Amino acid sequence: MITMALYNIIDTFWVARLGYQAIAALTVVIPYYILVIAISVGTGIGINALASRRFGERNIEATNHVAGQVFWLAGFLGVIFLMAAVFFSEPILIMSGATPDIMDFATQYLTVLGFGMPFIFFMIIVNNLLRGSGDAVRPMVFMITATVVNIILDPFLIFGLGPFPEMGVRGAALATVIAQLLGAGLSFYYIVARKSVYRIKFLYLRPSLPIIRDIYRVGFPSMILEIMESVSFAVFNYVLSAFGSLALAAAGIAIRIIDLAWMPMFGAAQGLLPIVGFSFGARLWKRLWRAVKLASGGLALLMGVVLVVLEIFAPELIGIFSDDPELMAIAVPAMRIFLSTLVIVGPLILFITAFQGLSKGKEALVLSLVRQFIFFVLLLLLLPRIWGITGVWLSWPISDILGFLISGLWLFREYRLQQRAGA
């Protein structure tokens, strides 16, 4: 995840050399890309859970049948999103907040990026399939390899260095497509060449409705959550577009930098989840709540340090991408306002993770939607009417504060209920 966050930063760094309109163009494509990731990750999570369950049942044939569904699912979903990007790019971009002055850049980027859709679906779904067999290292290697290749290719294809043609934003998109093709190719070879534990026969490639139903029964909640994030980001861009493409570019740069600060939160959440799940299953209540308190407190402390550093050096960090005074004047306050609630966002994510570990998936889903979608979108529609562009920035931290209060109170209620039950 750190590698991918670094890729986003480096990609934006090179594209920024083409002007702020190019940065804004990439920013309005983000909701579409999040939607692709949402569906691929949701599908992958479902396949991961189902494959690992069949392994646990020692039903190898059923496990391989699950693995066989990867190929046609990735192809089917990939082609749909490829066609949407190529034939409906303009309506998609308008809904994502593209302004007329960046439409050409954004269309170029999205159209080329569309040809990588089958590859990214296949790579993400297969990586989850491999994790379901207990192999977490190989998927990481494939993803990092693809990301590093993307980083290397970016300047060559954007600016036409050496034998490469100068392609501008198309070059940035093509570098991504080539990297996704490489990642998908490595994943395909690893499965087909029988390097993994899976042994897929031609018969297993046929679509199976019962298996598909089981895949999405598990993966659908995660998919919905990510889809709502895509919708929220599209609304954010759409509202922000009223203030011009410079504002879109400023937000795009600030968000890329903030992405790095989010990585420790996801790492802590992934670490906390199995501890809460194990403690819940073993009825080790004191250990469970101690883990939640320690993780939340430790993460809040770490995020406090990160907050201070990023707030102080916000101008210098923004300046890495652009020294345009007008862009700096918008981006620096935006980044500082976005970061203002960083200390509570970490514990907020862990509160929701705790509900997942307690097997309360519905509560976790509702709390996530309340913060990421309901509060955020409502504030986006209200605050800019009062405070203009500052209202757009404020919608982010205020939704975090409201989400933190509700999630914290709900988790405390769960804690009190367990205490009364003698847990």
GUVODO-590268 format. One record per residue (C-alpha): x negated, y, z negated; residue in one letter. Coordinates in steps of 0.02 Angstrom, whole numbers, padded with zeros to 5 digits, always signed. Example, Ala and Ser with C-alpha at 12.3 -4.5 7.8 and 13.67 -1.06 7.14 Angstrom:
BEGIN
-00615-00225-00390A/-00684-00053-00357S/
END
This chain:
BEGIN
+00000+00000+00000M/-00145+00117-00037I/-00218+00076+00134T/-00052+00117+00219M/-00036+00279+00120A/-00212+00327+00175L/-00165+00286+00355Y/-00016+00406+00344N/-00130+00542+00277I/-00266+00515+00409I/-00137+00502+00549D/-00062+00667+00494T/-00237+00744+00482F/-00275+00705+00665W/-00103+00753+00729V/-00117+00918+00634A/-00256+00966+00754R/-00119+00980+00887L/-00024+01112+00788G/+00112+01117+00656Y/+00246+01070+00785Q/+00163+00900+00803A/+00166+00873+00614I/+00350+00922+00610A/+00384+00799+00753A/+00310+00655+00652L/+00410+00711+00500T/+00578+00696+00589V/+00533+00520+00649V/+00506+00460+00469I/+00691+00420+00434P/+00697+00304+00586Y/+00536+00219+00533Y/+00601+00198+00353I/+00758+00117+00426L/+00650-00008+00522V/+00549-00045+00365I/+00710-00063+00264A/+00784-00197+00375I/+00619-00289+00402S/+00575-00289+00216V/+00752-00339+00166G/+00747-00483+00289T/+00572-00529+00230G/+00622-00528+00046I/+00767-00645+00085G/+00654-00764+00182I/+00522-00756+00045N/+00648-00803-00091A/+00729-00941+00013L/+00564-01018+00070A/+00492-01018-00107S/+00653-01097-00173R/+00644-01237-00043R/+00461-01264-00089F/+00514-01279-00271G/+00643-01409-00220E/+00504-01501-00124R/+00616-01496+00031N/+00481-01469+00162I/+00594-01491+00314E/+00716-01359+00249A/+00568-01244+00213T/+00506-01259+00392N/+00682-01230+00457H/+00685-01066+00359V/+00515-01019+00434A/+00582-01053+00610G/+00713-00916+00590Q/+00575-00785+00583V/+00542-00787+00770F/+00715-00752+00838W/+00762-00634+00695L/+00607-00527+00726A/+00637-00530+00913G/+00822-00489+00901F/+00801-00346+00776L/+00645-00281+00864G/+00730-00270+01033V/+00879-00178+00960I/+00768-00045+00881F/+00658-00037+01036L/+00808+00001+01146M/+00875+00129+01021A/+00708+00221+01018A/+00689+00221+01207V/+00867+00258+01263F/+00939+00355+01116F/+00787+00450+01053S/+00865+00624+01068E/+01026+00587+00968P/+00922+00496+00835I/+00803+00643+00819L/+00943+00772+00813I/+01021+00676+00668M/+00850+00674+00584S/+00834+00863+00592G/+00730+00892+00749A/+00729+01074+00805T/+00722+01121+00991P/+00540+01175+00984D/+00480+01004+00924I/+00602+00894+01021M/+00477+00858+01160D/+00340+00806+01039F/+00460+00701+00935A/+00534+00614+01088T/+00361+00570+01153Q/+00311+00497+00985Y/+00471+00399+00951L/+00485+00328+01129T/+00309+00255+01126V/+00328+00199+00945L/+00485+00102+00996G/+00382-00024+01094F/+00301-00080+00932G/+00466-00123+00847M/+00465-00312+00884P/+00285-00321+00821F/+00316-00231+00657I/+00471-00336+00622F/+00374-00496+00655F/+00223-00442+00552M/+00322-00389+00398I/+00440-00538+00401I/+00299-00665+00426V/+00197-00582+00288N/+00342-00610+00169N/+00359-00789+00231L/+00176-00822+00189L/+00197-00745+00017R/+00342-00865-00009G/+00218-01008+00009S/+00105-00931-00124G/-00019-00853+00000D/-00030-00668-00046A/-00207-00639+00017V/-00185-00676+00202R/-00039-00555+00227P/-00140-00419+00141M/-00288-00452+00257V/-00177-00442+00412F/-00095-00279+00356M/-00259-00196+00308I/-00341-00252+00471T/-00199-00176+00573A/-00203-00016+00472T/-00392+00006+00489V/-00380-00020+00678V/-00243+00112+00684N/-00351+00235+00588I/-00499+00204+00706I/-00397+00220+00866L/-00306+00380+00816D/-00437+00511+00865P/-00488+00417+01023F/-00312+00408+01093L/-00252+00578+01030I/-00399+00679+01097F/-00464+00566+01236G/-00636+00529+01164L/-00754+00423+01270G/-00665+00318+01402P/-00493+00345+01324F/-00365+00464+01401P/-00306+00616+01304E/-00128+00574+01252M/-00084+00693+01109G/+00059+00631+00999V/+00087+00488+01121R/-00089+00431+01077G/-00048+00429+00891A/+00105+00322+00928A/+00009+00207+01045L/-00126+00180+00913A/+00012+00124+00794T/+00088+00006+00924V/-00082-00074+00963I/-00115-00098+00777A/+00058-00176+00753Q/+00026-00292+00901L/-00138-00346+00822L/-00056-00377+00652G/+00086-00475+00733A/-00038-00573+00839G/-00141-00624+00686L/+00018-00676+00595S/+00080-00774+00746F/-00085-00866+00767Y/-00093-00909+00582Y/+00081-00987+00588I/+00073-01073+00758V/-00106-01139+00739A/-00052-01226+00578R/-00170-01128+00469K/-00028-01102+00345S/+00074-01234+00252V/+00217-01215+00376Y/+00242-01340+00518R/+00370-01266+00637I/+00452-01374+00770K/+00545-01307+00921F/+00708-01371+00843L/+00686-01254+00694Y/+00686-01100+00807L/+00872-01117+00840R/+00975-00988+00743P/+01058-01061+00587S/+01203-00961+00515L/+01196-01045+00342P/+01011-01001+00326I/+01039-00824+00388I/+01179-00803+00261R/+01064-00862+00121D/+00925-00745+00181I/+01033-00590+00176Y/+01122-00637+00015R/+00955-00606-00072V/+00881-00473+00043G/+01036-00365+00069F/+01027-00264-00095P/+00846-00213-00060S/+00893-00174+00119M/+01038-00062+00067I/+00927+00032-00055L/+00796+00067+00079E/+00929+00113+00208I/+00998+00242+00087M/+00821+00312+00072E/+00817+00329+00261S/+00985+00419+00259V/+00928+00533+00117S/+00770+00579+00211F/+00871+00615+00369A/+00986+00731+00269V/+00833+00813+00190F/+00757+00846+00362N/+00924+00905+00433Y/+00949+01032+00292V/+00767+01087+00302L/+00775+01110+00491S/+00884+01264+00462A/+00724+01349+00400F/+00625+01303+00556G/+00495+01178+00613S/+00361+01260+00506L/+00459+01207+00351A/+00472+01030+00419L/+00284+01024+00447A/+00250+01091+00272A/+00361+00959+00194A/+00281+00823+00301G/+00106+00867+00239I/+00160+00881+00056A/+00250+00713+00061I/+00100+00625+00139R/-00011+00684-00003I/+00117+00640-00137I/+00130+00463-00064D/-00040+00423-00140L/+00021+00474-00313A/+00164+00350-00297W/+00051+00199-00273M/+00010+00172-00459P/+00196+00176-00496M/+00234+00035-00376F/+00084-00063-00442G/+00144-00044-00622A/+00321-00095-00571A/+00257-00252-00485Q/+00155-00292-00641G/+00297-00261-00763L/+00430-00360-00669L/+00363-00537-00699P/+00324-00496-00882I/+00503-00438-00913V/+00572-00586-00815G/+00466-00713-00911F/+00504-00633-01080S/+00689-00630-01038F/+00687-00813-00989G/+00589-00862-01146A/+00696-00749-01257R/+00540-00655-01314L/+00634-00494-01345W/+00502-00401-01444K/+00373-00437-01310R/+00494-00383-01174L/+00533-00213-01249W/+00353-00185-01302R/+00299-00215-01122A/+00426-00088-01058V/+00370+00042-01187K/+00184+00015-01156L/+00200+00017-00967A/+00311+00172-00968S/+00201+00267-01090G/+00040+00220-01003G/+00108+00265-00832L/+00175+00432-00897A/+00001+00472-00964L/-00083+00424-00799L/+00043+00525-00698M/+00013+00673-00814G/-00171+00672-00766V/-00128+00653-00581V/-00002+00795-00595L/-00129+00916-00667V/-00258+00874-00533V/-00137+00888-00387L/-00055+01048-00452E/-00224+01133-00473I/-00294+01078-00305F/-00133+01090-00203A/-00199+01232-00090P/-00362+01140-00055E/-00272+00977-00015L/-00148+01062+00102I/-00294+01155+00181G/-00371+00990+00236I/-00230+00974+00363F/-00203+01155+00413S/-00269+01328+00371D/-00118+01415+00448D/-00073+01549+00317P/+00114+01537+00355E/+00114+01348+00335L/+00011+01359+00175M/+00133+01485+00103A/+00274+01359+00122I/+00182+01195+00090A/+00091+01238-00073V/+00248+01289-00171P/+00342+01141-00096A/+00209+01017-00153M/+00199+01093-00327R/+00388+01085-00350I/+00396+00906-00283F/+00260+00855-00406L/+00335+00943-00558S/+00427+00788-00621T/+00289+00662-00583L/+00269+00620-00768V/+00448+00556-00784I/+00462+00475-00611V/+00344+00334-00663G/+00446+00283-00816P/+00605+00305-00714L/+00546+00174-00588I/+00497+00058-00731L/+00668+00078-00814F/+00749+00018-00654I/+00619-00122-00639T/+00665-00178-00815A/+00846-00204-00760F/+00784-00311-00616Q/+00681-00417-00737G/+00835-00435-00848L/+00927-00511-00698S/+01040-00357-00688K/+01017-00324-00504G/+01181-00229-00485K/+01134-00106-00621E/+00962-00080-00542A/+01042-00051-00373L/+01170+00073-00440V/+01039+00172-00538L/+00926+00182-00385S/+01068+00239-00273L/+01127+00368-00400V/+00955+00449-00403R/+00895+00425-00224Q/+01058+00455-00134F/+01204+00526-00232I/+01115+00658-00338F/+00986+00699-00206F/+01107+00723-00062V/+01232+00822-00167L/+01093+00938-00227L/+01027+00956-00049L/+01197+01015+00008L/+01221+01134-00139L/+01056+01212-00194L/+00997+01286-00026P/+01157+01389-00023R/+01100+01470-00186I/+00909+01478-00174W/+00872+01451+00010G/+00720+01345+00050I/+00671+01339-00134T/+00837+01251-00164G/+00782+01115-00041V/+00623+01087-00140W/+00714+01091-00308L/+00838+00955-00256S/+00696+00828-00270W/+00640+00856-00452P/+00816+00892-00517I/+00879+00725-00448S/+00730+00642-00533D/+00774+00723-00701I/+00956+00670-00688L/+00906+00495-00634G/+00781+00482-00779F/+00913+00533-00907L/+01045+00412-00843I/+00924+00266-00820S/+00843+00295-00990G/+01009+00306-01081L/+01075+00151-00991W/+00918+00052-01035L/+00926+00112-01216F/+01107+00052-01220R/+01048-00119-01160E/+00915-00120-01295Y/+01043-00078-01431R/+01165-00210-01368L/+01029-00343-01380Q/+00982-00285-01555Q/+01162-00300-01613R/+01171-00474-01536A/+01023-00522-01646G/+00898-00530-01503A/
END
